[in-house]
Amino acid sequence: MYIQPNEMTRDEYEKLVEMVGRECIANKLRILNRAVTAIYDEALRPHGVTIGQMTVLVTVSRMRHASPGAVGRLLHMEKSTLSRNVERMRARGWLDARPASDGRTTELHVSPVGRRLLRDAHSAWSRAQHRTREMLGTHGLGGIVRSVARLSQVRPSGV
């Protein structure tokens, strides 16, 4: 049963806030995400790419024929976030967009400039990868890998 905050005693309210602050999984993951993203973005900054953009480039490369919708679903990205990234990446010459063979959709392709960027940024990415592995430890990294593998079985609503 939901209790309005003004129906709680101050002590009940403070216990609730303390418990949510201490136990919220989403908050802990957001903090971890920011820390890991900062490691990669710092390493990749000299190449002018963020880890989010690099992830899109790698995903498009791996898919070969990548519709924006399929990329978004695979990466669990909101459509607006993906669109914003794709437009920036197209403006920088990293991605090309062409009509798909069905004529109804667009296919994304990594351009030669994008492929060169991935090649040139690889050593910076490797350094960030090493730092992140050290931060997470074997046990932490294993838990993340297993959790991500389960995502294909559980889809959040709206993604």
Protein Blocks (a to p, Z undefined) as FASTA:
>chain_A
ZZdfklpcfklmmmmmmmmmmmmmklmmmmmmmmmmmmmmmmmmmnopafklmmmmmmmm
mnopacfklmmmmnopafklmmmmmmmmmmnopaccdddfkomaccddddfklmmmmmmm
mmmmmmmmmmmmmmnommlmmmmmmmmmmmmmpccehZZ
